[in-house]
Amino acid sequence: MKEIVSKTYCPLPFNHLYVHPTNMASVCCVFRKEKENDNLPNIKEYENLGDHLNHPFIKDIQQKMLKGEEVEGCATCYYAEEHGYQSFREREIQTWHIETFRDFTPPDLENPKLEYMEMTFGNYCNLACRTCDSNLSHSWIKDETELKKRGLMDSKDDIIETLLTGDSVGLIKTGMTKRINIEKEWHPDDFKDLQYIKITGGEPMLHPDFPKFMKQLQQENVNCIIFTNASWLPKQRIFDMMKNFKRLDVFLSVDGTGDVQEYMRHNSKWETTNKSVRAWMDWSVISSNVKVSWAPTWSLMNAPYFVETCNWWLGLTEEILRDTTWNLLKTNFVYGPSIYQMSLLPTETKEKLKIQALEYIEELKNKDIAGKEHIIDMAEAYIKFFDNDNKKEGELEYYRLMTDALDDMRGQSLKKMLPLTYEAMYKIEKK
């Protein structure tokens, strides 16, 4: 047996296209331009989407990976692996059934196939989550504008600059959205080799152009992965639009219950979110090709509420999904903005939460409850992530300034809504 072609290898530059709301085409959603003035390919340049895999920019990345050279734009994955966390690259290697000590078959560089596509559908979104920004939610625009006026955000984002210079009157009220060119004349060949499509946003299913795009896909041949914030009740027309995929994986981005969810995912209402989750679950029970999974994002804000949030999910699993095999999880941890990383919690709090999680794991092991294995895996990752201690000078002060400002602007209160987080983050003595 021999090792995989190189430790820098990732299958995505060989079979995948990531489309940004600006129509920019990239390797994946975590790839970063090597230089600020680098121009990524644009899908408008392509006769069909498969041309992406033969673009000189992508070809250069392919060759570097096959030679074992690092690619600067892949620094996010290298960082994760260096610090002991599973990277996006490693997850995709698993997805495409490539194992480290298994014979490796090099991809066909002459006739590449576009098998996987991810679309960040646009920044059209009804929520303004604490860890997000205007690039992925137009609901953030007003707050970002105010934060910049207060000297708390030095954004170079074109949307913010446009608003502040007054070049677009009324955009603060209406919101400026970035959207993929859905009106593009898609070719049938664009999707002929497609096996998977991943759709993110924003909130993609609320995007005005979403129905148009659904009509362009040959759903019966495609496995679809879609993320939703579950802040709205799905109508039957949504189910009807998406029922014909070969397989549909719906990931529910819910980060807490009650006030925790409403604080972190601003504009959400817990009653509606809980009903939405139930509606998606109920649909999956009666639809053999639909799988509903939970995709929480853990940060210092909701870390103290880990056990109660997991118990909420397990309760629904017991009630609705017990007789299915669907109950999966996609665990996410906040890397950025860095002021929300779990490492910023005080040492005393982190150690206390680690102990609670360890006790929770032992408790689950002794219970006959559907889906507990996935929760245990997530709890183990949660414990490990606390050790990612890369705090930077001034982050605690900046966290407090941002939190206080957003609380003031949004009529929220960390102390009232997330008391455990408040106690941890505001009892730390400033150094």
Phi, psi and omega in degrees: 000149181230158181289159174303159189312320177194162179284352177261354186294139173221137182290341191295319179295351183257346184215006195228149173228127173252125181250121178276156180303339178277004185078004174291142181250132183221182182288313181196179186286343180256000178291139180240140178301141183290324178229148185303325183268006176296139177254118175286158175300157178240134183297341177293341179285341189270139170290319169219163189296333178298340178300337182305319185288348177252005179293138181308323179299316180286320179301320179297318178295317178303313183295320178299316181295318181293335177272355181084012180274147176285148177249121185305322182293348180263018186300329180300317179291318179299320180298313181300315182293322179298328183261014172085018180248151179292126181271167174301320178302313182294323177295320180290327174300318176295317181303319183264019171057043175253122180248147188306317185251036175245146178309135184255128176260112181301145179293157178281101184285337181281326181231065183293151180244130176279094184263342188219133182222135174238134179237117166278099199298333181162175178260019176289114183206143181274352182247160175230072185297147184304323185268007184255189176201184186290342178296331182243356177209116178291344177291349178276346191302312182299315181293320178298320179299315180293319179298321178293320177298327180277000179079018183257358180215124178251067187275140173257009182298134183300324180299311182295316180299319179298316180297317185287332179274355176076018182285344181226090182295132175089358184288338177296324180282316186274334184082141175253127182245143170265136181217145174296148181286084182290338181283352177309144178280090181290143179259147176305325180294342179302327188245010188295329180257002187293126175254324183227141168227131179247127184240122178231180179216215015043193173250095192300322186286347175264355180293135182303331183268359184302314180301323180299316182291321179302324181290338184273347181269140172273084193301324187297343181258000193237139169267122184252136174242125182224142181250137177225148178276358175056031182266004184218154181273119181293134177272164181300328182296328176294313178300318182296324180292334192240008188281347189260005176297149175306318172207140180236120176254115179255118179257126184262114182271085180239126189252357181180181177247156175054231183298330180298312178296315183293327179287310184289320181250078187304138184089351176281152175241124187301319181302316179292317180300314180298319177294321180296314178303315179299320181296316177297318178297314179301319179295320181295329179295323183264358182239110187294337182263006184248129178238131178248128182229162181260134181230072179285155173242120185262131179221181178296337183290315184255358179305320179292350183248022185301308186296314182293327178290318177297321179295326175300313181294317180296326177297317177293322178299314178300319185284319191248320190252010187308318186269015177247172177251015188281335195298082180251169180226149168236105185273129178236143175236143182285121168264321180214146001298140187297338181290352178251006179293146181298337181295341181284345175296148179296152183305317180302316180294316180299316180295321178297317181291326176298315180298316178301317181293320178297318178295323179295319177301313180296322178297316181293323181302330183266008182247147173264089185220132183298134175084004185295329182299320180291323178293320178298316178301317180293320179297321178295320177293321178300314178299315182295325186291336178300335182280357177281075187264090181233042180299145177246152181301133177090353184292323180296316179297317180295321177303313182295319180297315180294317181298313180296319181294313180293322176301316180296315183289327187258358181067034179248171179215113176301318182299320182278318189271325179232067187301325180293320177292318178301313181301319181290315189276341182251000176263355179290131177285131177292135180269000000 
